[in-house]
């Protein structure tokens, strides 16, 4: 996952005019979405980062959404109706994302909304959706700020099929705790790019490791747009930290830190990043196969996940786009999983009535996806997520934690030296 950031903008108090508009939209939506009587396509609106800083993730999400739609349509559609997407480019900008969702609901009259990439954009777009009574089923908005926004607390319209990102490093910190005290890293650094996705798991990991006696030698929240990653990386290198937990949201940030570390001849025993290493072939291309070895990240999915639905999706993806399971961006699975959850809700409620879908998804039902089981609490967090820790090993994206879990192999620790 899911690198993916916090989200929501405060919602103004509803005016009488807004209430009238909401009622009108709900009424027209109910009549147009009420079941299998209409054979027109089910139109799904999505604001995605097809350009801008998050474009690699946005495009991977689009592939996941389209792959799901292709499978559904080949099987006859949902309730006898084909599914069709309307994608709008938010250019990796939260404000544009909100404008897009407004257009999708008011002008394009979509039947369903699927989420964008990142907590940063999911928050404000979900708030717009809430004003119109729409569910926001998403897979990349797991930051606490998304769930705690006033709009979601009032409307309960957010549903994240992936894991809550605050728990991302728990398997890794649990493993460190299991080591004999003499083998644990003695010092750690936490450079964190300012983003709702990065801050919660990094600060949680820092607190957990400090409780184990791991001394913090660097901890700083950095500007969201990091103009000079090298200078920060040089400071981390100068600290001599034996473990580095990098709060990152993209491949370029991780690559810049790794390059600076190499130049400083600084090789931490352990290096993990919140996002970037999960980007498959894009990560390997940026840093090189040899230097990727030993780098870790956490996620709720990977190409080798031992899940029947996931295996089928992986085969279909490779047949369409080529590559290997390790090349597949986890965003693909997150997008595909959003579609799966939405499909189960549409079938169970007999249509796309948003009130019925929201009630159903909050009913405690356990749903299935390529990422494993999904069950939502009152704020839309998945309470049954799978969280793995992965490590690049000689070009393979290997599951190493939790220890003893099916598919978990041996971790490389300490991390090998840089290739050069």
C-alpha positions as CSV (number, residue, x, y, z in Angstrom):
1,X,0.0,0.0,0.0
2,X,-0.1,1.4,-0.1
3,X,1.8,4.6,0.2
4,X,-1.1,6.5,1.0
5,X,-1.7,9.9,3.0
6,X,-4.3,11.7,5.3
7,X,-7.2,13.4,3.9
8,X,-10.0,15.5,4.9
9,X,-10.9,19.1,4.6
10,X,-13.5,20.5,7.1
11,X,-17.0,20.6,5.7
12,X,-19.1,23.7,6.0
13,X,-22.4,23.5,7.8
14,X,-25.1,22.5,5.4
15,X,-27.4,25.3,4.2
16,X,-31.0,24.9,3.3
17,X,-30.0,25.2,-0.4
18,X,-27.4,22.4,0.0
19,X,-29.9,20.2,1.8
20,X,-32.4,20.7,-1.1
21,X,-29.6,19.8,-3.6
22,X,-28.7,16.7,-1.7
23,X,-32.3,15.6,-1.5
24,X,-32.6,16.1,-5.2
25,X,-29.5,14.2,-6.0
26,X,-30.4,11.4,-3.7
27,X,-33.8,11.2,-5.3
28,X,-32.6,11.1,-8.8
29,X,-29.8,8.7,-7.9
30,X,-32.2,6.3,-6.3
31,X,-34.5,6.2,-9.3
32,X,-31.7,5.8,-11.8
33,X,-29.7,3.3,-9.7
34,X,-32.5,1.2,-8.2
35,X,-31.6,-2.2,-9.6
36,X,-31.4,-4.5,-12.6
37,X,-34.3,-3.0,-14.4
38,X,-32.1,-0.6,-16.4
39,X,-29.6,-2.2,-18.8
40,X,-27.6,1.0,-19.2
41,X,-24.0,0.7,-17.9
42,X,-23.2,1.2,-14.3
43,X,-21.1,4.4,-14.5
44,X,-18.3,4.6,-12.0
45,X,-16.5,7.9,-11.4
46,X,-12.9,8.2,-10.4
47,X,-10.5,11.1,-9.8
48,X,-7.0,9.7,-10.3
49,X,-3.5,11.1,-10.4
50,X,-2.8,10.3,-14.0
51,X,-0.2,13.1,-14.1
52,X,1.8,14.9,-11.4
53,X,3.8,13.6,-8.4
54,X,1.5,10.5,-7.9
55,X,1.2,9.6,-11.5
56,X,2.9,6.2,-11.3
57,X,0.5,5.2,-8.5
58,X,-2.5,6.7,-10.2
59,X,-1.8,4.9,-13.5
60,X,-1.3,1.6,-11.6
61,X,-4.7,2.1,-9.9
62,X,-6.2,2.7,-13.3
63,X,-4.9,-0.6,-14.5
64,X,-6.3,-2.3,-11.4
65,X,-9.7,-0.7,-11.9
66,X,-9.8,-1.5,-15.6
67,X,-8.7,-5.1,-15.1
68,X,-11.5,-5.6,-12.6
69,X,-14.0,-4.0,-15.0
70,X,-12.9,-6.3,-17.8
71,X,-13.3,-9.4,-15.7
72,X,-16.8,-8.3,-14.5
73,X,-18.0,-7.4,-18.0
74,X,-16.7,-10.7,-19.5
75,X,-18.8,-12.4,-16.8
76,X,-22.0,-10.6,-17.8
77,X,-21.6,-7.4,-15.7
78,X,-23.3,-6.6,-12.4
79,X,-27.0,-7.4,-12.2
80,X,-27.0,-7.7,-16.0
81,X,-25.4,-4.3,-16.5
82,X,-21.9,-3.7,-17.9
83,X,-19.6,-1.4,-15.8
84,X,-18.0,1.7,-17.3
85,X,-15.5,4.1,-15.9
86,X,-15.3,7.8,-16.1
87,X,-11.7,8.9,-15.2
88,X,-10.7,12.5,-14.5
89,X,-7.1,13.5,-13.9
90,X,-6.6,15.3,-10.6
91,X,-3.0,16.0,-11.5
92,X,-2.0,14.8,-7.9
93,X,-3.7,17.9,-6.5
94,X,-6.3,17.6,-3.7
95,X,-8.2,20.7,-4.8
96,X,-8.5,19.4,-8.4
97,X,-9.6,16.1,-7.0
98,X,-12.5,17.7,-5.1
99,X,-13.5,19.6,-8.2
100,X,-13.4,16.3,-10.2
101,X,-15.7,14.5,-7.7
102,X,-18.1,17.5,-7.8
103,X,-18.2,17.2,-11.6
104,X,-18.6,13.4,-11.6
105,X,-21.6,13.6,-9.3
106,X,-23.3,16.8,-10.5
107,X,-22.5,16.8,-14.2
108,X,-21.6,13.2,-15.2
109,X,-24.3,11.7,-12.9
110,X,-22.2,8.7,-12.0
111,X,-23.8,5.7,-10.2
112,X,-20.7,5.0,-8.0
113,X,-17.5,6.6,-6.8
114,X,-14.2,4.8,-6.4
115,X,-11.3,6.4,-4.5
116,X,-8.3,8.3,-5.8
117,X,-4.7,7.6,-4.9
118,X,-3.3,8.8,-1.5
119,X,-4.8,9.8,1.7
120,X,-3.9,13.4,0.8
121,X,-6.5,13.4,-2.0
122,X,-8.9,10.8,-0.6
123,X,-9.8,13.0,2.4
124,X,-11.2,16.1,0.6
125,X,-12.8,14.1,-2.2
126,X,-14.6,11.8,0.3
127,X,-15.8,14.9,2.0
128,X,-17.4,16.1,-1.3
129,X,-18.9,12.7,-1.8
130,X,-20.4,12.8,1.7
131,X,-22.3,16.0,0.9
132,X,-24.2,14.1,-1.8
133,X,-24.6,10.9,0.3
134,X,-22.2,8.9,-1.8
135,X,-20.0,6.1,-0.5
136,X,-16.3,6.5,-1.2
137,X,-14.9,3.0,-1.6
138,X,-11.2,3.3,-1.8
139,X,-7.9,1.5,-1.4
140,X,-5.2,4.1,-0.8
141,X,-6.7,6.3,1.9
142,X,-5.7,4.6,5.1
143,X,-4.4,7.5,7.2
144,X,-6.1,8.3,10.4
145,X,-7.0,11.8,9.1
146,X,-9.2,10.2,6.5
147,X,-11.3,8.3,8.9
148,X,-11.5,11.0,11.5
149,X,-12.6,13.8,9.2
150,X,-15.8,15.5,10.4
151,X,-17.6,14.4,7.2
152,X,-16.9,10.7,7.7
153,X,-17.7,10.9,11.4
154,X,-21.1,12.4,10.4
155,X,-21.8,10.4,7.2
156,X,-19.7,7.2,7.7
157,X,-19.2,7.1,3.9
158,X,-15.5,6.1,3.7
159,X,-14.6,2.4,3.1
160,X,-10.9,1.5,2.8
161,X,-10.4,-2.0,1.6
162,X,-6.6,-1.9,2.5
163,X,-5.0,-1.9,5.9
164,X,-4.9,1.2,8.3
165,X,-1.5,2.6,7.6
166,X,-0.7,3.5,11.2
167,X,-0.1,-0.3,11.7
168,X,2.3,-0.6,8.8
169,X,5.5,-1.3,10.6
170,X,4.0,-3.5,13.4
171,X,5.3,-6.8,12.0
172,X,8.8,-5.3,11.7
173,X,9.0,-3.7,15.1
174,X,7.6,-7.0,16.6
175,X,10.4,-8.9,14.8
176,X,13.0,-6.4,16.2
177,X,11.6,-7.0,19.7
178,X,12.0,-10.8,19.2
179,X,15.8,-10.4,18.6
180,X,18.2,-10.8,21.5
181,X,19.0,-7.4,22.9
182,X,22.6,-7.6,21.6
183,X,21.4,-8.1,18.0
184,X,18.9,-5.3,17.8
185,X,19.8,-2.1,16.1
186,X,21.1,0.3,18.8
187,X,20.2,3.5,17.0
188,X,17.6,4.6,14.5
189,X,16.8,7.5,12.2
190,X,13.3,8.7,11.1
191,X,13.4,11.1,8.2
192,X,9.7,11.7,7.4
193,X,8.3,13.5,4.3
194,X,5.3,15.5,5.5
195,X,2.3,13.5,4.5
196,X,-0.7,12.0,6.3
197,X,0.4,8.6,4.9
198,X,4.0,8.7,6.3
199,X,3.7,10.4,9.7
200,X,1.5,7.9,11.7
201,X,3.4,4.7,11.0
202,X,6.8,6.4,11.4
203,X,6.0,7.9,14.7
204,X,4.4,4.7,16.0
205,X,7.5,2.7,15.0
206,X,9.7,5.3,16.8
207,X,7.7,5.1,20.0
208,X,7.8,1.3,19.9
209,X,11.5,1.0,19.3
210,X,12.4,3.7,21.9
211,X,10.5,1.5,24.4
212,X,12.9,-1.3,23.4
213,X,15.9,0.9,24.1
214,X,16.7,1.8,20.5
215,X,18.0,5.3,20.6
216,X,16.6,7.9,18.2
217,X,19.5,9.8,16.6
218,X,17.5,11.6,13.9
219,X,13.8,12.3,13.7
220,X,12.3,15.1,11.6
221,X,9.2,15.8,9.6
222,X,10.5,17.3,6.3
223,X,8.7,19.5,3.7
224,X,6.2,17.7,1.6
225,X,8.0,18.9,-1.5
226,X,11.6,17.9,-0.6
227,X,13.8,20.2,-2.7
228,X,17.1,18.7,-1.6
229,X,16.8,15.1,-0.4
230,X,20.6,14.7,-0.5
231,X,21.3,17.2,2.3
232,X,18.8,15.5,4.5
233,X,20.2,12.1,3.6
234,X,23.7,13.4,4.4
235,X,22.5,14.4,7.9
236,X,21.0,10.9,8.4
237,X,24.3,9.3,7.3
238,X,26.3,11.6,9.7
239,X,24.1,10.3,12.5
240,X,25.4,6.8,11.9
241,X,22.0,5.3,12.7
242,X,22.0,1.5,12.4
243,X,18.3,1.5,11.3
244,X,16.6,3.9,8.9
245,X,12.9,4.2,8.7
246,X,12.2,6.5,5.8
247,X,8.8,8.2,5.6
248,X,8.4,8.4,1.8
249,X,5.5,8.4,-0.7
250,X,7.3,7.7,-3.9
251,X,10.3,6.0,-5.7
252,X,12.3,9.2,-6.4
253,X,12.6,10.1,-2.7
254,X,13.8,6.6,-1.7
255,X,16.2,6.5,-4.7
256,X,17.7,9.9,-3.7
257,X,18.3,8.8,-0.1
258,X,19.9,5.5,-1.3
259,X,22.2,7.3,-3.7
260,X,23.3,9.8,-1.0
261,X,23.9,7.0,1.4
262,X,26.1,5.3,-1.1
263,X,28.1,8.5,-1.8
264,X,28.7,8.8,2.0
265,X,29.7,5.2,2.3
266,X,27.0,4.8,4.8
267,X,25.3,1.4,5.0
268,X,22.6,1.0,7.7
269,X,22.0,-2.5,9.0
270,X,18.3,-2.1,8.3
271,X,16.5,0.2,5.9
272,X,12.7,0.4,5.4
273,X,10.5,2.9,3.6
274,X,6.7,3.5,3.9
275,X,6.4,3.6,0.1
276,X,8.6,3.3,-3.0
277,X,10.0,-0.2,-2.6
278,X,6.5,-1.5,-3.3
279,X,6.5,-0.1,-6.8
280,X,7.9,-3.2,-8.4
281,X,9.8,-2.7,-11.7
282,X,9.7,1.1,-11.3
283,X,11.7,0.8,-8.1
284,X,14.3,-1.7,-9.5
285,X,14.8,0.6,-12.5
286,X,15.4,3.6,-10.3
287,X,17.9,2.0,-7.9
288,X,19.2,-1.1,-9.6
289,X,18.7,-4.7,-8.7
290,X,21.8,-5.0,-6.6
291,X,21.3,-1.9,-4.5
292,X,17.6,-2.8,-4.0
293,X,18.7,-6.0,-2.1
294,X,17.9,-5.6,1.6
295,X,15.5,-2.7,1.3
296,X,12.2,-3.3,3.0
297,X,8.6,-2.0,3.0
298,X,5.3,-3.2,4.3
299,X,2.1,-3.7,2.4
300,X,-1.1,-5.7,2.4
301,X,-0.4,-7.4,-1.0
302,X,2.3,-8.6,-3.3
303,X,2.5,-10.6,-6.5
304,X,3.3,-13.9,-4.8
305,X,0.4,-13.6,-2.2
306,X,-1.0,-17.1,-1.6
307,X,-4.6,-16.1,-2.3
308,X,-6.6,-17.8,-5.1
309,X,-8.3,-14.6,-6.3
310,X,-4.9,-12.8,-6.3
311,X,-3.2,-15.5,-8.3
312,X,-5.9,-15.3,-11.0
313,X,-5.5,-11.5,-11.1
314,X,-1.7,-11.8,-11.4
315,X,-2.0,-14.2,-14.3
316,X,-4.4,-11.8,-16.1
317,X,-2.2,-8.8,-15.4
318,X,0.9,-10.5,-16.8
319,X,-1.0,-11.8,-19.8
320,X,-2.0,-8.2,-20.6
321,X,1.0,-6.1,-19.5
322,X,3.9,-8.6,-19.3
323,X,6.5,-8.9,-16.6
324,X,6.7,-11.0,-13.5
325,X,4.7,-11.1,-10.3
326,X,7.4,-9.0,-8.6
327,X,6.9,-6.3,-11.2
328,X,3.3,-5.6,-10.3
329,X,2.6,-2.4,-8.3
330,X,0.5,-3.1,-5.2
331,X,-1.8,-0.3,-6.3
332,X,-3.1,-2.6,-9.0
333,X,-4.4,-5.0,-6.3
334,X,-5.8,-2.2,-4.2
335,X,-7.7,-0.9,-7.2
336,X,-8.9,-4.3,-8.1
337,X,-10.0,-4.9,-4.5
338,X,-12.1,-1.7,-4.5
339,X,-14.0,-3.1,-7.5
340,X,-14.5,-6.4,-5.8
341,X,-15.9,-4.9,-2.6
342,X,-18.2,-2.6,-4.6
343,X,-19.5,-5.5,-6.7
344,X,-20.4,-7.5,-3.7
345,X,-22.3,-4.6,-2.2
346,X,-24.1,-3.9,-5.5
347,X,-25.2,-7.5,-5.8
348,X,-26.2,-7.8,-2.1
349,X,-28.3,-4.6,-2.2
350,X,-29.7,-5.1,-5.7
351,X,-28.4,-1.9,-7.2
352,X,-26.4,1.2,-6.6
353,X,-28.6,3.0,-4.1
354,X,-25.9,4.8,-2.0
355,X,-27.8,4.6,1.3
356,X,-28.3,0.9,1.0
357,X,-24.7,0.3,0.0
358,X,-23.4,2.3,3.0
359,X,-25.7,0.4,5.4
360,X,-24.6,-2.9,3.9
361,X,-20.9,-2.2,4.1
362,X,-21.4,-1.2,7.8
363,X,-23.4,-4.3,8.6
364,X,-20.4,-6.3,9.8
365,X,-20.4,-8.6,6.7
366,X,-17.0,-10.1,5.8
367,X,-16.1,-9.6,2.1
368,X,-13.4,-11.1,0.0
369,X,-10.8,-9.4,-2.2
370,X,-7.4,-10.1,-3.8
371,X,-5.9,-8.6,-0.7
372,X,-7.7,-11.0,1.6
373,X,-10.7,-10.5,3.9
374,X,-12.4,-7.1,4.3
375,X,-14.7,-6.1,7.2
376,X,-15.4,-2.4,8.0
377,X,-15.7,-0.8,11.4
378,X,-18.0,2.3,12.0
379,X,-15.4,4.6,10.4
380,X,-14.6,2.4,7.4
381,X,-11.3,0.9,8.5
382,X,-10.7,-2.7,7.5
383,X,-10.6,-4.7,10.7
384,X,-9.3,-7.9,9.1
385,X,-6.4,-6.8,7.0
386,X,-3.3,-8.7,6.1
387,X,0.0,-6.9,6.7
388,X,3.2,-8.2,5.3
389,X,6.8,-6.9,5.4
390,X,8.7,-7.4,2.2
391,X,12.4,-7.2,1.4
392,X,14.0,-7.0,-2.0
393,X,16.4,-10.0,-2.4
394,X,18.4,-10.3,-5.6
395,X,15.6,-8.8,-7.7
396,X,12.8,-10.7,-6.0
397,X,10.2,-9.0,-3.8
398,X,10.2,-11.5,-1.0
399,X,7.8,-11.8,1.9
400,X,9.8,-12.0,5.1
401,X,7.3,-11.1,7.9
402,X,5.3,-12.1,9.9
403,X,7.6,-14.9,11.0
404,X,5.9,-18.3,10.4
405,X,3.2,-16.9,8.2
406,X,2.6,-18.9,4.9
407,X,5.1,-17.6,2.3
408,X,7.4,-15.8,4.8
409,X,11.1,-16.5,4.1
410,X,14.3,-15.6,5.8
411,X,15.2,-11.9,6.2
412,X,18.6,-10.6,5.2
413,X,19.9,-8.9,8.3
414,X,22.2,-6.9,8.4
415,X,21.4,-5.5,4.9
416,X,24.2,-6.2,2.4
417,X,26.6,-3.5,1.4
418,X,25.7,-1.2,-1.5
419,X,26.8,-2.5,-4.9
420,X,28.9,0.5,-5.7
